[in-house]
Amino acid sequence: VTGYLDDGSLDSVVDEVREPPPAPTFWPGDLQPAVEGTDRWWLAIAHAELRPPEAAQHFDCVLGTRLAEKPRPALSRLMTRLLADSDAVTRRLGALHPRRRPIAVNPELQPCQRTDAATRDSPSWPAAGAVAGAAYGEMFAALAPDQAEALKVRGYDIGRSRAVCRMNWTTDVDDGIRVGRRLYARATATPSFAAD
């Protein structure tokens, strides 16, 4: 599946944020690691699913609906292509400034999802889940403007779950959210996004 952004557009997003990321920080404020088995821990586990159509369910409560109850091919197409763009830009940025994940720096940390060696050793910056979550939040906000702020916050929470899950530093999540918003703005300017 191809995203909405061509190589030139992806490069332009990368150029906007290519400076070295800030030093990693761990768990300030409300991002203290959740205790295993708590509600926040289980939410982080659920938020690890970023693929549509399942990922659309993260926005059910805000919208007061059950998006997975029936097929929604147009919504799944939008989310699938945004996820492809999120993955592409995250890989490019991660290659520029590779940073080890919290679970790689401290092997005693237990993530809230199963990981393999490749995932454990993949770059932490920017948090891929935060990029995708922010892009999804912007998209849902545009689709349901009466709930725009709550939908954007839900998208950001998907990213914050990556820190709760001990997969990314909080600074990586913050940068991922910014990248996701920029990526979405670029995607909306493409004819294929408008068509979808």
VENFEN-V538080 format. One record per residue. N is the residue number from 1. RES is the residue in three letters. PHI is phi in whole degrees, 0 to 359 (none if undefined). Layout:
n:N res:RES phi:PHI
n:N res:RES phi:PHI
This chain:
n:1 res:VAL phi:none
n:2 res:THR phi:262
n:3 res:GLY phi:276
n:4 res:TYR phi:272
n:5 res:LEU phi:261
n:6 res:ASP phi:278
n:7 res:ASP phi:302
n:8 res:GLY phi:297
n:9 res:SER phi:291
n:10 res:LEU phi:297
n:11 res:ASP phi:298
n:12 res:SER phi:292
n:13 res:VAL phi:294
n:14 res:VAL phi:300
n:15 res:ASP phi:298
n:16 res:GLU phi:289
n:17 res:VAL phi:228
n:18 res:ARG phi:281
n:19 res:GLU phi:299
n:20 res:PRO phi:304
n:21 res:PRO phi:291
n:22 res:PRO phi:296
n:23 res:ALA phi:302
n:24 res:PRO phi:294
n:25 res:THR phi:238
n:26 res:PHE phi:234
n:27 res:TRP phi:58
n:28 res:PRO phi:285
n:29 res:GLY phi:53
n:30 res:ASP phi:282
n:31 res:LEU phi:259
n:32 res:GLN phi:303
n:33 res:PRO phi:304
n:34 res:ALA phi:288
n:35 res:VAL phi:288
n:36 res:GLU phi:304
n:37 res:GLY phi:94
n:38 res:THR phi:281
n:39 res:ASP phi:301
n:40 res:ARG phi:293
n:41 res:TRP phi:296
n:42 res:TRP phi:294
n:43 res:LEU phi:296
n:44 res:ALA phi:298
n:45 res:ILE phi:298
n:46 res:ALA phi:298
n:47 res:HIS phi:292
n:48 res:ALA phi:293
n:49 res:GLU phi:276
n:50 res:LEU phi:251
n:51 res:ARG phi:275
n:52 res:PRO phi:284
n:53 res:PRO phi:275
n:54 res:GLU phi:300
n:55 res:ALA phi:297
n:56 res:ALA phi:297
n:57 res:GLN phi:296
n:58 res:HIS phi:299
n:59 res:PHE phi:256
n:60 res:ASP phi:304
n:61 res:CYS phi:298
n:62 res:VAL phi:296
n:63 res:LEU phi:274
n:64 res:GLY phi:66
n:65 res:THR phi:213
n:66 res:ARG phi:236
n:67 res:LEU phi:293
n:68 res:ALA phi:271
n:69 res:GLU phi:292
n:70 res:LYS phi:217
n:71 res:PRO phi:299
n:72 res:ARG phi:229
n:73 res:PRO phi:299
n:74 res:ALA phi:294
n:75 res:LEU phi:296
n:76 res:SER phi:297
n:77 res:ARG phi:296
n:78 res:LEU phi:302
n:79 res:MET phi:292
n:80 res:THR phi:297
n:81 res:ARG phi:288
n:82 res:LEU phi:294
n:83 res:LEU phi:295
n:84 res:ALA phi:298
n:85 res:ASP phi:295
n:86 res:SER phi:300
n:87 res:ASP phi:296
n:88 res:ALA phi:296
n:89 res:VAL phi:288
n:90 res:THR phi:295
n:91 res:ARG phi:297
n:92 res:ARG phi:296
n:93 res:LEU phi:291
n:94 res:GLY phi:299
n:95 res:ALA phi:290
n:96 res:LEU phi:289
n:97 res:HIS phi:224
n:98 res:PRO phi:296
n:99 res:ARG phi:226
n:100 res:ARG phi:287
n:101 res:ARG phi:289
n:102 res:PRO phi:306
n:103 res:ILE phi:288
n:104 res:ALA phi:272
n:105 res:VAL phi:291
n:106 res:ASN phi:235
n:107 res:PRO phi:299
n:108 res:GLU phi:284
n:109 res:LEU phi:290
n:110 res:GLN phi:259
n:111 res:PRO phi:285
n:112 res:CYS phi:269
n:113 res:GLN phi:216
n:114 res:ARG phi:288
n:115 res:THR phi:228
n:116 res:ASP phi:244
n:117 res:ALA phi:299
n:118 res:ALA phi:295
n:119 res:THR phi:293
n:120 res:ARG phi:300
n:121 res:ASP phi:265
n:122 res:SER phi:283
n:123 res:PRO phi:298
n:124 res:SER phi:271
n:125 res:TRP phi:253
n:126 res:PRO phi:284
n:127 res:ALA phi:294
n:128 res:ALA phi:299
n:129 res:GLY phi:295
n:130 res:ALA phi:287
n:131 res:VAL phi:298
n:132 res:ALA phi:294
n:133 res:GLY phi:299
n:134 res:ALA phi:294
n:135 res:ALA phi:297
n:136 res:TYR phi:298
n:137 res:GLY phi:300
n:138 res:GLU phi:296
n:139 res:MET phi:295
n:140 res:PHE phi:295
n:141 res:ALA phi:297
n:142 res:ALA phi:289
n:143 res:LEU phi:283
n:144 res:ALA phi:227
n:145 res:PRO phi:299
n:146 res:ASP phi:291
n:147 res:GLN phi:241
n:148 res:ALA phi:304
n:149 res:GLU phi:295
n:150 res:ALA phi:296
n:151 res:LEU phi:290
n:152 res:LYS phi:296
n:153 res:VAL phi:299
n:154 res:ARG phi:299
n:155 res:GLY phi:299
n:156 res:TYR phi:293
n:157 res:ASP phi:296
n:158 res:ILE phi:300
n:159 res:GLY phi:294
n:160 res:ARG phi:298
n:161 res:SER phi:297
n:162 res:ARG phi:292
n:163 res:ALA phi:284
n:164 res:VAL phi:303
n:165 res:CYS phi:282
n:166 res:ARG phi:69
n:167 res:MET phi:269
n:168 res:ASN phi:220
n:169 res:TRP phi:289
n:170 res:THR phi:297
n:171 res:THR phi:295
n:172 res:ASP phi:291
n:173 res:VAL phi:293
n:174 res:ASP phi:302
n:175 res:ASP phi:293
n:176 res:GLY phi:299
n:177 res:ILE phi:298
n:178 res:ARG phi:297
n:179 res:VAL phi:297
n:180 res:GLY phi:299
n:181 res:ARG phi:294
n:182 res:ARG phi:294
n:183 res:LEU phi:300
n:184 res:TYR phi:298
n:185 res:ALA phi:300
n:186 res:ARG phi:294
n:187 res:ALA phi:298
n:188 res:THR phi:294
n:189 res:ALA phi:275
n:190 res:THR phi:269
n:191 res:PRO phi:300
n:192 res:SER phi:292
n:193 res:PHE phi:294
n:194 res:ALA phi:301
n:195 res:ALA phi:294
n:196 res:ASP phi:293
